[in-house]
Amino acid sequence: MPKQRRTFTAEFKKQMVQLYENGKPRADLVEEYGLTASALDRWIKQAQTTGSFKEKDNRSS
């Protein structure tokens, strides 16, 4: 049975990035909230580059 794809709100993503930026270890966030490391890394990068979590805002030209 394939895993169901989860979706997260922009507010949740913003909270995760803020926790990371405030010093919470990446591994703790991944384990505590059941995230994938790659998703968290992508959210952090998006927050630092465009400040937006919308895919259309984060595409390269």
Number of C-alpha atoms within 10 A of each C-alpha: 3 4 5 6 5 6 6 7 9 13 10 10 19 17 12 20 23 14 14 17 12 9 8 13 11 17 13 12 18 16 11 9 9 9 14 12 14 10 12 19 13 14 21 20 16 18 17 11 11 11 14 17 19 12 8 8 12 15 7 5 3
